[in-house]
Structures are given as structure tokens and as C-alpha cells.
Amino acid sequence: MPDTDATPIVPGRIHRAARIDDAILAWRSRRAARRGLVPRVVGYTGYGSTTWVRVLARVLYMHPDRQDEASSRARGWRSFTSISVASCPVTVDIGDDQHEVIADRGGVVDVVVQVALTPGWNTIRLRTQGSGAVTCDVYIVDPEIRVGVISDIDDTVMVTALPRPLVAAWNTFVLDEHARTPVPGMAVFLDRLSRQQGGCPVIYLSTGAWNVAPTLRRFLSRHLYPAGPLLLTDWGPTHDRFFRSGREHKRTNMRRLVDEFPQIKWILVGDDGQHDEDLYSEFAAEHPDSVAGVAIRQLSVGEAVLAGGRSKREQHDSGHTWVYAPDGAGLLTELEGFLDG
């Protein structure tokens, strides 16, 4: 398992946009404290093995009397009015064990803690000083599992049907989960993959911001997608660039999953709208023993036009199964031999 300690950042090297972002956050935090808001944790679904767990959460300023997950009520742009709590201490309770961790500059908790848990779904508790604890689920991968699923979200499990430059803004600031449309048959396809492989993990890897995690989680649950961790990214500039790289976010997390579960071969699920094929082909060439196959959902003509065209990749890595279909039912048929095997 890789070392999860973050490399210290030299203040003088922080990107100017990040320094401005930090200053604005500090000003908003002071106002929130004067209004009587307190730090509270919003927990996300994590994952791990029988000896460690990756804890995912975010710390936000909330009203002290609000006992529910405040951000789960937010729709569209309102989710981006929340105020994150930078560098906030968080206590992680797992059984009788307690672990003290620190949120990052965006209020995000993404840490690995050592703990003994049984395979399957488990519940952990998260809390900050002076606030009540919240619970969140973590999926512990059985050591005997040999296959897992990594799936994209936009245009793979959820129809976007918008020009690429507007996708993030529209899905983030306007729509809620009731207005989003699932890709036909994809919930059944992913559920069948998981069940046929003994309840293997299904990881949803997206370039979306953590602010929309509650909305995406409700969407997946409402449309009966198999439960699984969401691996999203923080909103705003990083310490070294104005905008985060969505492609690098996906590369980093796929490589991390290989390091964390070297025994697992991953089925990579995406779409042919520009980037997934390139990323998956690159990943398969880099980690040939960690890829079981690739399933690509083909966009309709209209969706492809809005997406800016299809991927122009004509050749894929050798030695892996690549299947294509416009929906989940077609992908299920194409992978039938693999599933039955």
C-alpha cells in the first residue's frame, strides 16, 4: 500500500490563484464563525482491505442545531455556497479504535488508516471537536476477490447530452438528481459485473467536484446502480496550477488502486467521447496485468457532436478485451463470455 502522507508544500511556491482562494476562504470562515456556524463532517463512502481503510469526507461550516447532512439537501449551485474548513482536526472512530486526521486546505479528508475490518460493508464514525458524529459506509474488499470495476460517470452511467465546455457547469450548478437521465441498461450491467465476480468493488471515478457527491450518490441509488465509493476531486485551484487536471486525477487514482490491490484485475468502463479510450489504453499498456477488459459505451450521433466528437484512437493495446455498445444491454451481451467464465 502506498505512503499516504502528503508532501509539504512550500508557501512561496503556492500558485497565486491558490493563495487568493485561500484568502477568500479565510475571510468566509471568519464570517461563518461570527454567525455561529461550527465545523461538521460530511462523510463519503470509503473503501479498503482487511488491514486498512481509505476514509473520505469533507468538513464544512454548518448550523450547530442541524443534525442531518446539510450538503445532502443542496441542489445545483447551492452546493458550492458551502464553506469548507481548512486544516480541521477530525476524529475517525472505527470500532474501538480512534484515529486523529487533518482535513486539507479544501476541507477534504482523504486519508488511509490502519485498522482490522471484515470483508463487505462496514460503518465508521467521523466527528470534529464540539460536534456530533456522522456515520459513513466503507467497503472492505475480500482478499479473495480478483476482479474489480472502475467506471466513469458522465455519458457512461449518466446521460449528459451537452457541449463539453458546459457539462461541468450545467451538471454542477443547475441540475439535481431528479433531472439527470441514466444511460439505459448501465445499472444492470454494472450490477451484473459485480455479482458475477463475487461482489467485487465498483469504483466510480469522475472529474466532478466533491461538492456534488451527495447529488451523485442519490442519483446512483435512485437508479439502482451498485453501491460503491465515489472518487471525485476538490473544487478550485491547486497549489501549483489554476485549474485541476481531470485526466491526471483519473490517472493518479487508477494507479493508486493498482498499488492498493495488486491482486485485482480491473474492468474499465467508460465512453468514446474523447478521453476515456486514451486513458484506459494508456493504463492498460502501463499495467497490463491489472486490466481484465475494457467496456466502452458508444455515444449517439447527437451526443458525440455535443461531446466534440469521438475518440480518434484506432488501435488499442494488445492482449486485452475491448467491447463496444451504445448501452448497458449491449455491453452485457458483448462481455457475456467473460462473465460466464
Sine and cosine of phi, psi and omega as CSV:
sin_phi,cos_phi,sin_psi,cos_psi,sin_omega,cos_omega
0.00,0.00,0.72,-0.69,-0.06,-1.00
-0.93,0.37,0.42,-0.91,0.10,-1.00
-0.93,0.37,0.76,-0.65,-0.08,-1.00
-0.98,-0.21,0.01,1.00,0.00,-1.00
-0.94,0.35,0.77,-0.64,-0.01,-1.00
-0.97,0.26,0.59,-0.81,0.06,-1.00
-0.96,0.29,0.78,-0.62,-0.01,-1.00
-0.85,0.52,0.60,-0.80,-0.01,-1.00
-0.97,-0.23,0.79,-0.61,0.03,-1.00
-0.97,0.26,0.85,-0.52,-0.09,-1.00
-0.78,0.63,-0.63,0.77,-0.04,-1.00
-0.91,0.41,-0.30,0.96,-0.04,-1.00
-0.99,-0.12,-0.03,1.00,-0.01,-1.00
-0.94,0.34,0.70,-0.71,-0.02,-1.00
-0.85,0.52,0.58,-0.82,-0.03,-1.00
-0.84,0.54,-0.64,0.77,0.01,-1.00
-0.88,0.48,-0.62,0.79,0.01,-1.00
-0.93,0.37,-0.61,0.79,0.03,-1.00
-0.91,0.42,-0.65,0.76,0.06,-1.00
-0.90,0.44,-0.68,0.73,0.02,-1.00
-0.87,0.49,-0.68,0.74,0.02,-1.00
-0.90,0.43,-0.63,0.78,0.00,-1.00
-0.91,0.41,-0.66,0.75,0.03,-1.00
-0.90,0.43,-0.68,0.74,0.01,-1.00
-0.89,0.46,-0.66,0.75,0.01,-1.00
-0.89,0.47,-0.66,0.76,0.03,-1.00
-0.90,0.43,-0.70,0.72,0.01,-1.00
-0.92,0.40,-0.57,0.82,0.00,-1.00
-0.91,0.41,-0.66,0.76,0.02,-1.00
-0.90,0.44,-0.66,0.75,0.04,-1.00
-0.90,0.45,-0.66,0.75,-0.01,-1.00
-0.89,0.46,-0.67,0.75,0.01,-1.00
-0.90,0.43,-0.64,0.77,0.03,-1.00
-0.91,0.41,-0.48,0.88,0.02,-1.00
-0.99,0.15,-0.03,1.00,0.03,-1.00
1.00,0.02,0.16,0.99,0.05,-1.00
-0.97,0.25,0.49,-0.87,-0.05,-1.00
-0.77,-0.64,0.42,-0.91,0.04,-1.00
-0.92,0.38,0.75,-0.66,0.10,-1.00
-0.68,-0.73,0.43,-0.90,-0.07,-1.00
-0.99,-0.14,0.68,-0.73,0.19,-0.98
-0.95,-0.32,0.91,-0.42,-0.07,-1.00
-1.00,-0.01,0.61,-0.79,0.06,-1.00
-0.89,-0.45,0.30,-0.96,0.00,-1.00
-0.92,0.39,0.79,-0.61,0.03,-1.00
-0.94,-0.34,-0.09,-1.00,0.01,-1.00
-0.46,-0.89,0.17,-0.99,0.03,-1.00
0.07,-1.00,-0.20,-0.98,0.06,-1.00
-0.92,-0.39,-0.15,-0.99,-0.01,-1.00
-0.96,0.27,-0.10,1.00,-0.03,-1.00
-0.86,-0.50,-0.13,0.99,0.00,-1.00
-0.40,-0.91,0.30,-0.95,0.04,-1.00
-0.60,-0.80,0.65,-0.76,0.09,-1.00
-1.00,-0.04,0.91,-0.41,-0.05,-1.00
-1.00,-0.07,0.79,-0.61,-0.03,-1.00
-0.84,-0.55,0.79,-0.61,-0.03,-1.00
-0.27,-0.96,0.06,-1.00,0.06,-1.00
-0.58,-0.82,0.62,-0.79,0.00,-1.00
-0.96,-0.29,0.82,-0.57,-0.04,-1.00
-0.79,-0.61,0.42,-0.91,0.17,-0.99
-0.98,0.22,0.79,-0.62,-0.02,-1.00
-0.66,-0.75,0.22,-0.98,0.07,-1.00
-0.93,0.36,0.71,-0.70,-0.08,-1.00
-0.90,0.45,-0.40,0.92,-0.02,-1.00
-1.00,0.01,-0.06,1.00,-0.04,-1.00
-1.00,0.06,0.90,-0.43,-0.09,-1.00
-1.00,-0.07,-0.25,0.97,-0.01,-1.00
-1.00,-0.04,0.01,-1.00,-0.01,-1.00
-0.99,0.16,0.98,-0.19,-0.16,-0.99
-0.85,0.52,-0.67,0.74,-0.08,-1.00
-0.93,0.36,-0.31,0.95,0.01,-1.00
-0.93,0.36,-0.32,0.95,0.03,-1.00
-1.00,0.06,-0.34,0.94,-0.09,-1.00
-0.93,0.38,0.63,-0.77,0.04,-1.00
-0.84,-0.55,0.66,-0.75,0.11,-0.99
0.83,0.56,-0.74,-0.67,-0.12,-0.99
-0.88,0.47,-0.39,0.92,-0.04,-1.00
-0.89,0.46,-0.47,0.88,0.01,-1.00
-0.91,0.42,-0.32,0.95,-0.02,-1.00
-0.99,-0.11,0.09,1.00,0.11,-0.99
-1.00,-0.05,-0.10,1.00,0.02,-1.00
-0.92,0.40,0.44,-0.90,-0.05,-1.00
-0.93,-0.37,0.91,-0.41,0.00,-1.00
-0.98,0.20,0.39,-0.92,-0.02,-1.00
-0.94,-0.35,0.95,-0.32,-0.05,-1.00
-0.96,0.27,0.63,-0.78,0.13,-0.99
0.82,0.58,0.60,0.80,-0.03,-1.00
-1.00,0.05,0.75,-0.67,0.08,-1.00
-0.93,0.38,0.67,-0.74,0.02,-1.00
-0.75,-0.66,0.70,-0.71,0.06,-1.00
-0.99,-0.15,0.78,-0.62,0.02,-1.00
-0.95,-0.31,0.90,-0.44,0.03,-1.00
-0.98,-0.21,0.88,-0.48,0.04,-1.00
-0.79,-0.61,0.98,-0.22,-0.12,-0.99
0.89,0.45,-0.81,-0.59,0.02,-1.00
-1.00,-0.03,-0.01,1.00,-0.04,-1.00
-1.00,-0.06,0.59,-0.81,0.08,-1.00
-0.83,-0.55,0.67,-0.74,0.00,-1.00
-0.74,-0.67,0.74,-0.67,0.04,-1.00
-0.99,-0.15,0.84,-0.55,0.00,-1.00
-0.78,-0.63,0.18,-0.98,-0.05,-1.00
-0.81,-0.58,0.76,-0.65,0.10,-1.00
-0.93,0.36,0.42,-0.91,-0.01,-1.00
-0.99,0.10,-0.18,-0.98,-0.08,-1.00
-0.92,0.40,-0.27,0.96,0.07,-1.00
-0.98,-0.21,0.18,0.98,-0.02,-1.00
0.98,0.18,0.11,0.99,-0.06,-1.00
-1.00,0.02,0.72,-0.70,0.13,-0.99
-0.97,-0.23,0.89,-0.46,0.06,-1.00
-0.61,-0.79,1.00,0.06,-0.11,-0.99
-0.71,-0.71,0.39,-0.92,0.10,-1.00
-0.95,-0.31,0.76,-0.64,0.07,-1.00
-0.85,-0.52,0.55,-0.84,0.00,-1.00
-1.00,0.08,0.79,-0.61,-0.05,-1.00
-0.29,-0.96,0.45,-0.89,0.04,-1.00
-0.98,-0.17,0.89,-0.46,0.02,-1.00
-0.71,-0.71,0.41,-0.91,0.02,-1.00
-1.00,0.07,0.47,-0.88,0.01,-1.00
-0.86,0.50,0.50,-0.87,-0.01,-1.00
0.96,-0.28,-0.29,-0.96,-0.04,-1.00
-0.99,0.12,0.73,-0.69,0.06,-1.00
-0.76,-0.65,0.28,-0.96,0.01,-1.00
-0.87,-0.50,0.71,-0.70,0.08,-1.00
-0.84,-0.54,0.24,-0.97,-0.03,-1.00
-0.84,-0.54,0.63,-0.78,-0.01,-1.00
-0.78,-0.63,0.61,-0.79,0.00,-1.00
-0.39,-0.92,0.42,-0.91,0.15,-0.99
-0.92,-0.39,0.24,-0.97,-0.02,-1.00
-0.88,0.47,0.79,-0.62,0.06,-1.00
0.99,0.12,0.13,0.99,0.03,-1.00
-0.76,-0.64,0.37,-0.93,0.01,-1.00
-0.95,0.31,0.35,-0.94,-0.02,-1.00
-0.99,0.16,0.52,-0.86,0.13,-0.99
-0.89,-0.46,0.45,-0.89,0.02,-1.00
-0.96,-0.30,0.50,-0.87,0.13,-0.99
-0.54,-0.84,0.41,-0.91,-0.04,-1.00
-1.00,0.01,0.53,-0.85,0.15,-0.99
-0.74,-0.67,0.67,-0.74,0.02,-1.00
-0.98,-0.20,0.88,-0.48,-0.01,-1.00
-0.99,-0.12,0.88,-0.48,-0.08,-1.00
-0.97,0.23,0.78,-0.63,0.05,-1.00
-0.90,0.44,0.72,-0.69,0.01,-1.00
-0.86,0.51,-0.35,0.94,0.00,-1.00
-0.99,0.12,-0.23,0.97,-0.01,-1.00
-0.92,0.39,0.71,-0.70,-0.03,-1.00
-0.87,-0.50,-0.10,0.99,-0.01,-1.00
-0.73,-0.69,0.64,-0.77,0.08,-1.00
-0.68,-0.73,0.16,-0.99,-0.04,-1.00
-0.81,-0.58,0.75,-0.66,0.15,-0.99
-0.89,-0.45,0.85,-0.52,-0.07,-1.00
-0.82,-0.57,0.69,-0.72,0.19,-0.98
-0.94,0.34,0.17,-0.99,0.01,-1.00
-0.91,-0.42,-0.90,0.43,-0.06,-1.00
-0.88,0.47,0.82,-0.57,0.01,-1.00
0.92,0.39,0.09,1.00,0.07,-1.00
-0.93,-0.38,-0.79,0.62,0.09,-1.00
-0.94,-0.33,-0.29,0.96,-0.05,-1.00
-0.73,-0.68,0.81,-0.59,-0.01,-1.00
-0.95,0.33,0.80,-0.60,0.00,-1.00
-0.99,-0.10,-0.81,0.59,0.08,-1.00
0.80,0.60,0.71,0.70,0.06,-1.00
-0.63,-0.77,0.42,-0.91,0.11,-0.99
-0.84,0.55,0.67,-0.74,-0.08,-1.00
-0.76,0.65,-0.69,0.72,-0.02,-1.00
-0.88,0.47,-0.35,0.94,-0.04,-1.00
-0.98,-0.18,-0.16,0.99,-0.10,-0.99
-0.85,0.53,-0.81,0.59,-0.07,-1.00
-0.88,0.47,-0.70,0.71,-0.03,-1.00
-0.91,0.42,-0.71,0.70,-0.04,-1.00
-0.92,0.40,-0.77,0.64,-0.02,-1.00
-0.90,0.43,-0.50,0.86,-0.05,-1.00
-0.99,0.13,-0.75,0.66,-0.19,-0.98
-0.99,-0.14,-0.28,0.96,-0.13,-0.99
-0.91,-0.41,-0.86,0.52,-0.17,-0.99
-0.97,0.24,0.48,-0.88,0.26,-0.97
-0.91,-0.41,0.00,-1.00,-0.14,-0.99
-0.92,0.40,-0.36,0.93,0.01,-1.00
-0.95,0.31,-0.43,0.90,-0.05,-1.00
-1.00,-0.09,-0.03,1.00,-0.01,-1.00
-1.00,-0.03,0.56,-0.83,-0.08,-1.00
-0.93,-0.37,0.79,-0.62,0.03,-1.00
-0.97,0.25,0.49,-0.87,0.12,-0.99
-0.94,0.34,0.79,-0.61,-0.05,-1.00
-0.81,0.59,0.76,-0.65,0.11,-0.99
0.98,0.20,-0.10,0.99,-0.08,-1.00
-0.96,0.30,-0.54,0.84,0.03,-1.00
-0.89,0.45,-0.69,0.72,0.03,-1.00
-0.90,0.43,-0.67,0.75,-0.01,-1.00
-0.86,0.50,-0.77,0.64,-0.03,-1.00
-0.93,0.38,-0.62,0.78,0.03,-1.00
-0.90,0.44,-0.66,0.75,0.02,-1.00
-0.91,0.42,-0.67,0.75,0.05,-1.00
-0.84,0.55,-0.74,0.67,-0.04,-1.00
-0.90,0.44,-0.71,0.70,-0.04,-1.00
-0.92,0.39,-0.64,0.77,-0.02,-1.00
-0.92,0.39,-0.38,0.92,-0.01,-1.00
-0.97,-0.24,0.47,0.88,0.10,-0.99
0.96,0.28,0.51,0.86,-0.01,-1.00
0.98,0.22,0.68,0.73,-0.06,-1.00
-0.94,0.33,0.34,-0.94,0.00,-1.00
-0.92,0.38,0.61,-0.80,0.12,-0.99
-0.88,-0.47,0.91,-0.41,-0.05,-1.00
-0.96,-0.29,0.82,-0.57,0.04,-1.00
-0.99,-0.13,0.93,-0.37,-0.08,-1.00
-0.94,-0.34,0.89,-0.45,-0.10,-1.00
-0.65,-0.76,0.37,-0.93,0.08,-1.00
-1.00,0.03,0.09,1.00,0.03,-1.00
-0.92,0.40,0.32,-0.95,-0.03,-1.00
-1.00,0.08,0.42,-0.91,0.03,-1.00
-0.87,0.50,-0.39,0.92,0.01,-1.00
-0.85,0.53,-0.52,0.86,-0.06,-1.00
-0.99,-0.14,0.14,0.99,-0.01,-1.00
-0.84,0.55,-0.72,0.70,0.02,-1.00
-0.87,0.50,-0.63,0.78,0.01,-1.00
-0.91,0.42,-0.71,0.71,0.01,-1.00
-0.90,0.43,-0.63,0.77,0.00,-1.00
-0.90,0.44,-0.66,0.75,0.04,-1.00
-0.91,0.41,-0.63,0.77,0.03,-1.00
-0.87,0.49,-0.74,0.67,-0.02,-1.00
-0.89,0.46,-0.67,0.74,0.00,-1.00
-0.92,0.38,-0.69,0.73,-0.04,-1.00
-0.87,0.49,-0.58,0.81,-0.06,-1.00
-0.98,-0.20,0.29,0.96,0.18,-0.98
0.90,0.43,0.53,0.85,0.16,-0.99
-0.96,0.28,0.52,-0.86,0.02,-1.00
-0.88,0.47,0.63,-0.78,0.00,-1.00
-0.92,0.40,0.57,-0.82,0.02,-1.00
-0.07,-1.00,0.27,-0.96,0.00,-1.00
-0.91,0.41,0.57,-0.82,0.17,-0.99
-0.98,-0.18,0.80,-0.60,0.09,-1.00
-0.94,-0.33,0.99,-0.15,-0.06,-1.00
-0.94,-0.35,-0.18,-0.98,-0.02,-1.00
-0.76,-0.65,0.31,-0.95,0.00,-1.00
-0.98,0.21,0.41,-0.91,-0.02,-1.00
-1.00,-0.01,0.62,-0.79,0.09,-1.00
0.98,-0.19,-0.05,-1.00,-0.06,-1.00
-0.95,0.30,0.40,-0.92,0.09,-1.00
-0.99,-0.14,-0.01,-1.00,-0.02,-1.00
-0.93,0.36,-0.29,0.96,-0.08,-1.00
-0.80,-0.60,0.07,1.00,0.00,-1.00
-0.40,-0.92,0.36,-0.93,-0.06,-1.00
-0.95,0.32,-0.69,0.73,0.03,-1.00
-0.86,-0.51,0.53,-0.84,0.06,-1.00
-0.96,0.27,0.52,-0.86,0.04,-1.00
-1.00,-0.02,0.92,-0.40,0.02,-1.00
-0.90,0.43,-0.63,0.78,-0.01,-1.00
-0.91,0.42,-0.65,0.76,0.01,-1.00
-0.93,0.38,-0.57,0.82,0.08,-1.00
-0.85,0.53,-0.69,0.72,0.00,-1.00
-0.94,0.35,-0.70,0.72,0.02,-1.00
-0.84,0.54,-0.75,0.66,-0.07,-1.00
-0.87,0.49,-0.69,0.72,-0.04,-1.00
-0.96,0.29,-0.56,0.83,0.07,-1.00
-0.92,0.40,-0.67,0.74,0.05,-1.00
-0.90,0.44,-0.61,0.79,0.01,-1.00
-0.90,0.44,-0.67,0.74,0.01,-1.00
-0.89,0.46,-0.57,0.82,0.07,-1.00
-0.90,0.44,-0.69,0.73,0.02,-1.00
-0.92,0.40,-0.61,0.80,-0.05,-1.00
-0.97,0.25,-0.56,0.83,-0.04,-1.00
-0.77,-0.63,0.95,0.31,-0.06,-1.00
-0.90,0.44,-0.32,0.95,-0.01,-1.00
-0.99,0.12,-0.18,0.98,-0.12,-0.99
-0.99,-0.12,0.68,-0.73,0.19,-0.98
-0.98,-0.18,0.74,-0.67,-0.13,-0.99
-0.98,-0.20,0.68,-0.73,0.20,-0.98
-1.00,-0.04,0.87,-0.49,-0.07,-1.00
-0.99,-0.14,0.84,-0.55,-0.07,-1.00
-0.89,-0.46,0.80,-0.59,-0.01,-1.00
-0.40,-0.92,-0.37,-0.93,0.02,-1.00
-0.72,-0.69,0.18,-0.98,-0.07,-1.00
-0.99,-0.11,0.41,0.91,0.03,-1.00
-1.00,0.02,0.93,0.36,0.18,-0.98
1.00,-0.08,-0.88,0.48,-0.30,-0.95
-0.94,-0.35,-0.53,0.85,-0.14,-0.99
-0.87,0.50,-0.68,0.73,-0.02,-1.00
-0.88,0.48,-0.69,0.73,0.02,-1.00
-0.89,0.46,-0.72,0.69,-0.02,-1.00
-0.89,0.45,-0.70,0.71,-0.05,-1.00
-0.94,0.35,-0.61,0.79,0.03,-1.00
-0.91,0.41,-0.67,0.74,0.06,-1.00
-0.88,0.48,-0.71,0.71,-0.01,-1.00
-0.91,0.42,-0.67,0.74,-0.01,-1.00
-0.91,0.42,-0.59,0.81,0.04,-1.00
-0.94,0.33,-0.57,0.82,-0.01,-1.00
-0.97,0.24,-0.58,0.81,-0.03,-1.00
-0.76,-0.65,0.92,0.39,-0.09,-1.00
-0.87,0.49,-0.51,0.86,-0.04,-1.00
-0.99,0.13,-0.04,1.00,-0.03,-1.00
-0.94,-0.35,0.17,0.98,0.00,-1.00
-0.86,-0.50,0.83,-0.56,0.04,-1.00
-1.00,-0.02,-0.48,0.88,-0.03,-1.00
0.14,-0.99,0.21,-0.98,-0.02,-1.00
-0.77,-0.64,0.78,-0.62,0.03,-1.00
-0.90,-0.44,0.87,-0.49,-0.06,-1.00
-0.91,-0.42,0.85,-0.52,0.08,-1.00
-0.99,0.16,0.82,-0.57,-0.01,-1.00
-0.99,0.11,0.81,-0.58,0.04,-1.00
-0.94,0.35,0.48,-0.88,0.13,-0.99
-0.93,0.36,0.19,-0.98,0.00,-1.00
-0.85,0.53,-0.72,0.69,0.00,-1.00
-0.89,0.45,-0.68,0.73,0.01,-1.00
-0.91,0.42,-0.63,0.78,0.00,-1.00
-0.90,0.43,-0.64,0.77,0.04,-1.00
-0.88,0.47,-0.72,0.70,0.00,-1.00
-0.91,0.40,-0.54,0.84,-0.01,-1.00
-0.98,0.22,-0.08,1.00,-0.02,-1.00
1.00,0.00,0.31,0.95,0.01,-1.00
0.96,-0.27,0.07,-1.00,0.04,-1.00
-0.99,-0.14,0.27,-0.96,0.10,-0.99
-0.87,0.50,0.66,-0.75,0.00,-1.00
-1.00,-0.08,0.19,0.98,0.02,-1.00
-0.91,0.42,0.80,-0.61,-0.03,-1.00
-0.96,-0.28,-0.35,0.94,0.00,-1.00
-0.77,-0.64,0.62,-0.78,0.04,-1.00
-0.93,-0.38,0.15,-0.99,0.05,-1.00
-0.87,0.49,0.51,-0.86,0.03,-1.00
-1.00,0.09,0.45,-0.89,0.09,-1.00
1.00,-0.05,0.01,1.00,0.03,-1.00
-0.79,-0.62,0.48,-0.87,0.02,-1.00
-0.99,0.14,0.81,-0.59,0.10,-1.00
-0.88,-0.48,0.80,-0.60,0.03,-1.00
-0.82,-0.58,0.51,-0.86,-0.04,-1.00
-0.76,-0.66,0.61,-0.79,0.10,-1.00
-0.23,-0.97,0.39,-0.92,-0.03,-1.00
-0.98,0.17,-0.16,0.99,-0.03,-1.00
-0.44,-0.90,0.04,-1.00,-0.05,-1.00
-0.91,0.41,-0.60,0.80,0.00,-1.00
-0.88,0.47,-0.67,0.74,0.02,-1.00
-0.91,0.42,-0.67,0.75,0.03,-1.00
-0.90,0.43,-0.60,0.80,0.02,-1.00
-0.89,0.45,-0.67,0.74,0.04,-1.00
-0.90,0.44,-0.69,0.73,-0.02,-1.00
-0.90,0.43,-0.54,0.84,-0.02,-1.00
-0.99,-0.11,0.17,0.99,-0.10,-0.99
-0.84,0.54,-0.69,0.73,0.00,-1.00
-0.89,0.46,-0.63,0.77,0.03,-1.00
-0.91,0.40,-0.68,0.73,-0.01,-1.00
-0.89,0.45,-0.71,0.71,-0.03,-1.00
-0.93,0.35,-0.41,0.91,0.03,-1.00
-0.97,0.23,0.00,0.00,0.00,0.00
